[in-house]
């Protein structure tokens, strides 16, 4: 009978231990569930914070792009303003301003390294840096044969050489305009200034021939009217000096 009681007592202790262990496991599981829930809440908070940061970054990027566009627009406007101011500076004497302004406006709408070189050459010419303009015009002609501005560059090369006193080079440049590009619009001006170069080189007969060619081939040109005036000046008869009066 005593042994049976002992067994019952041990069994009760075992059952109590199981109940206690079961209670501890349940508590641990509850704690684990609570921890997982806390981690999920923290993760959700971080995700929301990241989304907010991304939204702020997108907004900031948009503002930066807007500022860049505004700055670029102001920069281009400044460039246009400087260009307009630059074209108001009168060129050196002997440089036809009407043709210079016409070329500046024409090349302003064209992009590319060749156009930029041409713009710089025109700028040097207007600013009075004749030697730099001569170098750039000569380089443009060498590197860009047969373009819409090659005859113009040859003309300005002739003008620059004339300003530098290089009349032989000026004659070559002006002659190439009507020899290589006879159908282009710079031919009348080139013929007129070719005549002026001949005068400064000391060969007025060649000057007269250039002006006559201009009058014959481009009679409606504004430069033809100037050439007629110059021809009339060179065709005036030279008066003989008056004989001294005799003493009575």
RODO-2510 file (C-alpha; in nm, 4 decimals, decimal comma):
residues 248
     n   res          X          Y          Z
     1     x     0,0000     0,0000     0,0000
     2     x     0,2890     0,2352     0,0765
     3     x     0,4444     0,1720    -0,2623
     4     x     0,1249     0,2651    -0,4371
     5     x     0,1087     0,5900    -0,2514
     6     x     0,4662     0,6718    -0,3548
     7     x     0,3876     0,6068    -0,7165
     8     x     0,0867     0,8329    -0,6982
     9     x     0,2935     1,1056    -0,5405
    10     x     0,5591     1,0834    -0,8144
    11     x     0,2965     1,0871    -1,0816
    12     x     0,1456     1,4024    -0,9373
    13     x     0,4880     1,5676    -0,9294
    14     x     0,5475     1,4720    -1,2940
    15     x     0,2117     1,6130    -1,3977
    16     x     0,2818     1,9343    -1,2059
    17     x     0,6216     1,9648    -1,3760
    18     x     0,4642     1,9208    -1,7183
    19     x     0,2076     2,1864    -1,6397
    20     x     0,4806     2,4225    -1,5267
    21     x     0,6886     2,3551    -1,8377
    22     x     0,3860     2,4011    -2,0548
    23     x     0,3178     2,7348    -1,8887
    24     x     0,6766     2,8498    -1,9470
    25     x     0,6673     2,7481    -2,3153
    26     x     0,3419     2,9328    -2,3689
    27     x     0,4906     3,2429    -2,2061
    28     x     0,7992     3,2224    -2,4265
    29     x     0,5835     3,1838    -2,7347
    30     x     0,3792     3,4833    -2,6291
    31     x     0,6998     3,6812    -2,5777
    32     x     0,8301     3,5687    -2,9195
    33     x     0,5063     3,6706    -3,0878
    34     x     0,5295     4,0079    -2,9179
    35     x     0,8894     4,0524    -3,0374
    36     x     0,7992     3,9606    -3,3959
    37     x     0,5105     4,2025    -3,3821
    38     x     0,7443     4,4776    -3,2585
    39     x     0,9932     4,4043    -3,5362
    40     x     0,7165     4,4219    -3,7948
    41     x     0,6019     4,7548    -3,6543
    42     x     0,9572     4,8903    -3,6637
    43     x     0,9987     4,7625    -4,0219
    44     x     0,6712     4,9295    -4,1233
    45     x     0,7911     5,2540    -3,9636
    46     x     1,1214     5,2320    -4,1512
    47     x     0,9437     5,1580    -4,4795
    48     x     0,7190     5,4583    -4,4305
    49     x     1,0228     5,6731    -4,3477
    50     x     1,2055     5,5503    -4,6592
    51     x     0,9020     5,6243    -4,8753
    52     x     0,8897     5,9740    -4,7319
    53     x     1,2619     6,0228    -4,7975
    54     x     1,2193     5,8999    -5,1565
    55     x     0,9315     6,1434    -5,2055
    56     x     1,1455     6,4263    -5,0655
    57     x     1,4326     6,3280    -5,2968
    58     x     1,2029     6,3263    -5,6000
    59     x     1,0708     6,6673    -5,5032
    60     x     1,4260     6,7956    -5,4526
    61     x     1,5368     6,6540    -5,7880
    62     x     1,2445     6,8275    -5,9542
    63     x     1,3395     7,1569    -5,7945
    64     x     1,7032     7,1129    -5,9023
    65     x     1,5948     7,0457    -6,2614
    66     x     1,3718     7,3517    -6,2513
    67     x     1,6563     7,5656    -6,1183
    68     x     1,8887     7,4258    -6,3884
    69     x     1,6361     7,5084    -6,6597
    70     x     1,5894     7,8573    -6,5219
    71     x     1,9638     7,9081    -6,4937
    72     x     2,0202     7,7770    -6,8450
    73     x     1,7512     8,0070    -6,9776
    74     x     1,9035     8,3050    -6,8000
    75     x     2,2486     8,2088    -6,9289
    76     x     2,1231     8,1911    -7,2859
    77     x     1,9450     8,5221    -7,2436
    78     x     2,2661     8,6732    -7,1098
    79     x     2,4570     8,5363    -7,4078
    80     x     2,2005     8,6859    -7,6445
    81     x     2,2190     9,0189    -7,4615
    82     x     2,5979     9,0203    -7,4810
    83     x     2,5791     8,9312    -7,8467
    84     x     2,3369     9,2174    -7,9119
    85     x     2,5618     9,4550    -7,7207
    86     x     2,8632     9,3253    -7,9121
    87     x     2,7003     9,3928    -8,2472
    88     x     2,6435     9,7539    -8,1427
    89     x     3,0177     9,8139    -8,1189
    90     x     3,1203     9,9808    -8,4460
    91     x     3,3888     9,7909    -8,6380
    92     x     3,7177     9,9540    -8,7390
    93     x     3,7106    10,1945    -9,0355
    94     x     3,7181    10,0145    -9,3681
    95     x     3,5136     9,7169    -9,2417
    96     x     3,1652     9,7255    -9,3984
    97     x     2,9344     9,7185    -9,0956
    98     x     2,6189     9,6298    -9,2890
    99     x     2,7739     9,3103    -9,4258
   100     x     2,9318     9,2294    -9,0898
   101     x     2,5998     9,2600    -8,9063
   102     x     2,4290     9,0541    -9,1749
   103     x     2,6789     8,7702    -9,1312
   104     x     2,6616     8,7868    -8,7505
   105     x     2,2854     8,7435    -8,7613
   106     x     2,3058     8,4615    -9,0167
   107     x     2,5667     8,2555    -8,8307
   108     x     2,3964     8,3043    -8,4914
   109     x     2,1288     8,0479    -8,5810
   110     x     2,3815     7,7762    -8,6764
   111     x     2,5464     7,5332    -8,4336
   112     x     2,8685     7,3383    -8,4577
   113     x     3,2459     7,3939    -8,4337
   114     x     3,2727     7,5493    -8,7810
   115     x     2,9996     7,8011    -8,7037
   116     x     3,1640     7,8805    -8,3700
   117     x     3,4955     7,9442    -8,5449
   118     x     3,3238     8,1764    -8,7906
   119     x     3,1476     8,3636    -8,5077
   120     x     3,4766     8,4114    -8,3258
   121     x     3,6429     8,5418    -8,6408
   122     x     3,3630     8,7945    -8,6918
   123     x     3,3905     8,8965    -8,3265
   124     x     3,7644     8,9549    -8,3557
   125     x     3,7082     9,1615    -8,6689
   126     x     3,4426     9,3792    -8,5067
   127     x     3,6556     9,4202    -8,1952
   128     x     3,9585     9,5325    -8,3944
   129     x     4,1762     9,2247    -8,3423
   130     x     4,2477     9,2039    -8,7132
   131     x     4,5325     8,9528    -8,7052
   132     x     4,3341     8,7000    -8,5015
   133     x     4,0367     8,7398    -8,7332
   134     x     4,2619     8,6892    -9,0357
   135     x     4,3989     8,3644    -8,8897
   136     x     4,0528     8,2269    -8,8113
   137     x     3,9053     8,3202    -9,1496
   138     x     4,2001     8,1559    -9,3256
   139     x     4,1561     7,8424    -9,1123
   140     x     3,7824     7,8373    -9,1810
   141     x     3,8415     7,8530    -9,5569
   142     x     4,0973     7,5707    -9,5409
   143     x     3,8827     7,3445    -9,3234
   144     x     3,5405     7,4209    -9,4727
   145     x     3,5585     7,4487    -9,8524
   146     x     3,2358     7,4809   -10,0453
   147     x     3,0043     7,5778    -9,7594
   148     x     2,7477     7,8578    -9,7633
   149     x     2,9910     8,0751    -9,5656
   150     x     3,3165     7,9964    -9,7471
   151     x     3,2795     8,2864    -9,9917
   152     x     3,1963     8,5135    -9,6985
   153     x     3,5048     8,3968    -9,5102
   154     x     3,7199     8,4662    -9,8174
   155     x     3,5715     8,8149    -9,8404
   156     x     3,6441     8,8896    -9,4736
   157     x     3,9914     8,7429    -9,5151
   158     x     4,0453     8,9999    -9,7899
   159     x     3,9151     9,2788    -9,5654
   160     x     4,1461     9,1712    -9,2819
   161     x     4,4479     9,1572    -9,5145
   162     x     4,3633     9,5045    -9,6439
   163     x     4,3485     9,6390    -9,2877
   164     x     4,6896     9,4817    -9,2199
   165     x     4,8391     9,6377    -9,5343
   166     x     4,8757     9,2978    -9,7011
   167     x     4,7287     9,4113   -10,0306
   168     x     4,8666     9,1242   -10,2407
   169     x     4,6982     8,8722   -10,0100
   170     x     4,3807     9,0776   -10,0158
   171     x     4,3767     9,0690   -10,3961
   172     x     4,4106     8,6894   -10,3895
   173     x     4,1279     8,6472   -10,1361
   174     x     3,8838     8,8809   -10,3162
   175     x     3,9649     8,7198   -10,6509
   176     x     3,8928     8,3718   -10,5175
   177     x     3,5438     8,4838   -10,4171
   178     x     3,4227     8,5435   -10,7733
   179     x     3,6495     8,2824   -10,9327
   180     x     3,5466     7,9898   -10,7078
   181     x     3,1970     8,1034   -10,6084
   182     x     3,0647     8,3158   -10,8979
   183     x     2,6993     8,2576   -10,8071
   184     x     2,7271     8,3602   -10,4411
   185     x     2,6027     8,6884   -10,2972
   186     x     2,9446     8,8144   -10,1839
   187     x     3,0746     8,8542   -10,5391
   188     x     2,9693     9,2210   -10,5917
   189     x     3,1253     9,3319   -10,2632
   190     x     3,4403     9,1294   -10,3379
   191     x     3,4796     9,2943   -10,6799
   192     x     3,4366     9,6399   -10,5304
   193     x     3,6915     9,5881   -10,2545
   194     x     3,9229     9,4136   -10,4996
   195     x     3,9355     9,7434   -10,6866
   196     x     4,0112     9,9302   -10,3632
   197     x     4,2935     9,6857   -10,2912
   198     x     4,4402     9,7432   -10,6354
   199     x     4,4333    10,1194   -10,5710
   200     x     4,6195    10,0780   -10,2425
   201     x     4,8639     9,8401   -10,4102
   202     x     4,9404    10,1109   -10,6669
   203     x     4,7722     9,9590   -10,9738
   204     x     4,4705    10,1834   -11,0503
   205     x     4,4224    10,0335   -11,3989
   206     x     4,3517     9,6935   -11,2447
   207     x     4,1156     9,8671   -11,0027
   208     x     3,9224    10,0157   -11,2932
   209     x     3,8971     9,6739   -11,4585
   210     x     3,7538     9,5239   -11,1379
   211     x     3,4949     9,7991   -11,1037
   212     x     3,3993     9,7717   -11,4689
   213     x     3,3480     9,3954   -11,4295
   214     x     3,1252     9,4697   -11,1315
   215     x     2,9172     9,7218   -11,3265
   216     x     2,8839     9,4897   -11,6275
   217     x     2,7982     9,1690   -11,4437
   218     x     2,6067     9,3010   -11,1403
   219     x     2,4541     9,6296   -11,2542
   220     x     2,1732     9,6296   -10,9950
   221     x     2,4015     9,5776   -10,6976
   222     x     2,4497     9,8612   -10,4494
   223     x     2,8222     9,8110   -10,5016
   224     x     2,7790     9,8681   -10,8740
   225     x     2,6608    10,2227   -10,7957
   226     x     2,9719    10,2793   -10,5863
   227     x     3,1876    10,1321   -10,8626
   228     x     3,0400    10,3774   -11,1162
   229     x     3,1360    10,6639   -10,8892
   230     x     3,4900    10,5308   -10,8530
   231     x     3,5197    10,4753   -11,2288
   232     x     3,4077    10,8309   -11,2942
   233     x     3,6779    10,9581   -11,0592
   234     x     3,9500    10,7625   -11,2370
   235     x     3,8278    10,8604   -11,5845
   236     x     3,8371    11,2357   -11,5233
   237     x     4,0778    11,4040   -11,7608
   238     x     4,3893    11,5413   -11,5990
   239     x     4,4172    11,9160   -11,6527
   240     x     4,7468    12,0544   -11,7732
   241     x     4,9031    12,3089   -11,5428
   242     x     4,8217    12,6670   -11,6417
   243     x     5,0955    12,8585   -11,8227
   244     x     5,2530    13,1379   -11,6206
   245     x     5,1307    13,4850   -11,7088
   246     x     5,3654    13,6953   -11,9221
   247     x     5,5036    14,0085   -11,7826
   248     x     5,4053    14,3235   -11,9617
***
